Amino acid sequence: MAKRRARAIDEEITTVVIQILDDWSGKLTWNGLIAAIKASTSIEYTRQALANHKQIADAFVLRKASLARSTGRPVSSNNRVNTLTDAVDRLTVENAKLSAELNGYREMFIRWTANAQKRGVTSEVLNEPLLKPQRGQTKE
């Protein structure tokens, strides 16, 4: 009997996977992530399915790099210091994710600007205000 296809990876699943990655501690592997997702959502995905989603793949790479940087760091006997260190690590990863996203938007803006100039679209046309929706105007 053929294995049943898993639920499509939508925005809700992507959010769950990224949250699992953000909270991850210890060695991060695709198999470990797949097991954590299955424990959380009762859905089993393949590495290929997860890696085909840019947000998930980027979050995996960033978290793996973050965990590699924190490996070998001495663990304090003070719980507050450990909690604050973990918070700094999470914020550093979030900062790296947001920086990568911002760079992507900058690249997109440059590409759109070049394409608009190539087609003769002026900045006046691009800056025109949007039309207001015509709600309540339909005839019965």
Residue pairs with C-beta under 8 A, 6 or more apart in sequence:
6 43
6 44
6 45
6 49
7 13
7 43
9 17
9 45
9 49
9 50
9 53
9 56
13 41
13 43
14 53
14 55
14 56
16 37
16 40
16 41
17 33
17 37
17 50
17 56
17 59
18 55
18 56
18 59
20 33
20 36
20 37
20 40
21 28
21 33
21 56
21 59
21 60
21 63
22 59
22 63
22 90
22 93
22 94
24 33
24 36
24 63
24 67
25 67
25 86
26 67
27 67
28 60
28 63
28 64
28 67
30 47
30 50
30 51
30 60
31 47
33 50
33 60
34 44
34 45
34 46
34 47
34 50
37 43
37 44
37 45
37 50
38 44
50 56
50 57
50 60
51 57
51 60
58 97
58 100
59 97
62 93
62 96
62 97
62 100
63 93
66 89
66 92
66 93
66 96
70 89
73 85
75 82
76 82
76 85
116 126
